[in-house]
């Protein structure tokens, strides 16, 4: 049986910049719209329009049985939340995940925001800390990828960072993935230490790194809609993700407008676009 290589050619890496840019634009538009009273389904429509403006289509809609452009997960929901009509409320922690397919290539990214609530400043502060730990863990993983010999060094770096920040839990049932002609490809990208070294990190590798961090137990349940994954103990959750290309001159974060330059500067890494 034919097995596709996990490594892309330079031409293919250049082609993957387009869906990455469409994904980044769609999520930026959704993020800008989040405020009390707005609904997840409204974010879904906004993202869909932006992806189509970029000549693409939602790759989430290509997943059998899923009919939406985004996954929107709120409070104790970790991932795969179906966009609905419940308006966002002050203090909500909201994770948005989405991707675009353009020209047969895919991008995938996620972010988390916490809506301000002056009456519950302690809750907002705790939720923003959770989001910040998750985002910084993502960038620690990207930085590790830039200098890694084997892929599973990424998970080790993420776990070390999260453990250094205290009491947080790293989901083990859900991990990152390769990305290319389809949204989910080999190899798996772990967010924690594993014994195997994993595949070599060399030019042509494209992966989506996506830590999912919780404030309590890492045990999860799938809601009755058969999609939404929530924490079993009702604790808050956060999710950050980017798609990253490794090439001969370095790394490039395909789903970040600046290729990851701002976030990677503190790690001493200057991303370079694939040529």
QUIWO-V647261 format. One record per backbone hydrogen bond with DSSP energy under -1.0 kcal/mol. NH is the residue of the N-H (numbers start at 1). CO is the residue of the C=O. Records with the same first field share a line. If there is no record, write none. Layout:
BEGIN
NH->CO, CO
END
This chain:
BEGIN
8->204
13->9
14->10
15->11
16->12
17->14
20->16
21->17
22->18
23->19
24->20
25->21
26->22
27->23
28->24
29->25
30->26
31->27
32->28
34->31
37->88
38->35
41->84
43->39
44->40
45->41
46->42
47->43
48->44
49->45
50->46
51->47
52->48
53->49
54->50
55->52
56->51
57->101
59->99
63->60
66->63
71->97
72->81
73->95
75->93
77->74
78->229
88->38
91->115
92->89
94->113
95->73
96->111
97->71
98->109
101->57
102->105
105->102
106->180
107->100
109->98
110->241
111->96
113->94
115->92
120->117
124->120
125->121
126->122
127->123
128->124
129->125
130->126
131->127
132->128
133->129
134->130
135->131
136->132
137->133
138->134
139->135
140->136
141->137
142->138
143->139
144->140
145->141
146->142
151->199
152->197
153->150
154->151
156->152
157->153
158->154
159->155
160->156
161->157
162->158
163->159
164->160
166->163
169->214
171->212
176->189
177->208
178->185
179->206
180->182
185->178
189->176
201->149
204->246
205->202
207->244
208->177
209->242
213->238
214->169
215->236
221->230
223->228
226->223
229->79
230->221
231->76
232->219
237->75
238->213
240->211
241->110
242->209
244->207
245->252
246->205
247->250
250->247
252->245
253->259
254->243, 252
255->243
256->253
259->256
261->258
264->260
265->261
267->264
268->265
269->264
272->251
END
